[in-house]
């Protein structure tokens, strides 16, 4: 009888751990870097709301080796919930750890949304907008995560070049997952 109760106890502990991991996975993944509904993603057919994308859409990213925009694929799209988000320049709604490219005096580096600050110069499709406002909004939100964006592991969200967190360094010039990259500009 003691063996059965130990087995039952182990079973219940395992089940609780498993259920807990499923319950937190969506939120944890959302913290990994996602954008809110309505974020416009640049595709070969123009800008399209992120919630309307599917894996057949061809998105536009930036190849740091050739220093030109380039078509890419979406490996997967996740729909998740996040307990809050950052609002950048009163427009872009993004989870705290999504990486953005920012222009520096030596090129471009990748910075998570939570580490951005007013005055940082973003890398845009047409220009390099400066962050004029940045605030954390502590309100639950549905977010979309583009996974395995290839070949450059980046894409344009609301006109801003952002890193695909799960990918590599950005088309050969990225210097690793979050390393610096040379950017020729537009």
N, C-alpha and C positions, 0 to 999 in steps of 0.2 A: 504494500500500500504506500510505503514511503517513496518508492521509486516512481510510482504513478504520479504522486503529488509533486515530486521534483520535476518530472517531465512536463507536467501541466504548467508548473510555474515557469519553466524555461520557455515553453510554447508561448505563454501569455506575454512574457517579457519580450520575446522576439517579435511577436505580433505588434505590440505597442511601439517598439522601435521602428518596425517597418511602416506602420501607419503614420507615425510622427514624421518619418523621412518623406513620405508622399505628401503630407499636408504642408510641409515647409518648402518643398522643392520649387513650387511655382514662385513663391515670394523670393526665395534665394536666387533663382534664375533671373527674376526681374531685376534684382539688384545687380546682376551681372551686366546689364546694359541694354535698355530697351527704350523705344519711343512711344508716345501716346497716339491714340487714334487721331487721324487728321494730319499727321506729319506727312508732308509731301516728299516722296522719294523719286529721284530722277531715273526715268527708264528710257529706253530707246524710243518710246512714243510720247515723251514729255513727262511732266510730273504727275504722280499718281498717289492718292492717299495710301498710307502703309497698310491699312486694314483691307484694301482692295487688291493688294498684291497676291500673286500665287507663284509657285515655283517655275511656271512657264515664262514669267516676266523676265526680260533682260534689263538689268539695271546698269547705270553708268557709275564707274569709279574712276580713280586716277592711278595711272601707272607711273611710279616715281622713277623708274629706269628710263622710259621713253619721254617722260615729262609731258604726257598727253592723256586726255580722258580715254577710257576704254570700257567696252561692254563687259558685263560679268553675269554670273549665274547666282541664284539663291538656292542654297542647299535645302533649307527648311525654314519655316516660319512658325514661331511659337506665339501663342496668345496667353498672357500671364496677368497676374494682378500684382500691384506694388503698393506698399503702404504710403508712399509719397513720391515726390518727384522734384526736380529742379526746373525752374522756369527761367529760361535765358532770353534776355532782350524782349520780355513780355510776349514771346512767341513759341519758342521751342520747349516742349515738355519732355524731359528725359530722366531716366533713373540715374542714381548717383554715380555709378561706376562706368557709365558708357564713355569710351574714349573719344576725344575730339582732337583734331589736328590744330595746333596753334602755330602761327608764324613767329619766328624769333629772329634775332640779328644773325644767327648762324644757319638758318634754314627752318626746318619744321620739327616740332616735337609733339608727342602724343600725351594728352593730359586727361585724366578722368573728370567727368562733369563736376564732381564734388570738390575738385582741386582748382577749377577755373576761378578766375577773379575778374572784376571789372577792370578794363584796360587791356586784357588779353586780346590779341588779334586772331580771329578765327580764319581758317582757310576756306574761302567761298568759291563757288563755281565761277562767278563773274567778278567778285571783289573780295576784299579781306575785312569784313565787318569787325568792329571792336565791340567787346562785351560792355554794354552800358548798364545793364541791370542783371542781377542774378539772385534768385531767392529760392529757398526750399519751401515747398508747399506740403504740409503734413496732411494729405488727404488721399484716400485710396483711389487708385486709377488702374484702368485696363491698359496694358502696354503690349507692344509687338516687338519681337526679337527676330532679326534676320540672322540666320545661322549659316555658316560655311559659305560666305560670299566669296566667290572666286572669279578671276585669278588674283585680284589685287587686295582683297580683304578690306575694302573700304567702299563707301558709297556716299551720295549726296542726300542729306536730309534737310529739308527746308533751305536748300541752296548752300549748305555747309558740308564740307568734307568731314566724314566721321569714320573712325576705324571700326571694322567688324571685329569685335572683341575676341571672338573665337578663332580668328584667322592668324595668318603670319604677319610679316613685317611690312607689307604694302608693295608688292610687285618688284621685289629685288632690291629696293633702295631703302627699306624700312629699318634695317639694322636690328631685327628681332621683333618680338611681339609688341613691345612698347618702346622700342628704341627710337632714336632720332632718324629723320629722313631728310634728304635734300629735296627741295621743292623749287621747280623752275618758275612757278607762278603762271598766270594767264595774261 
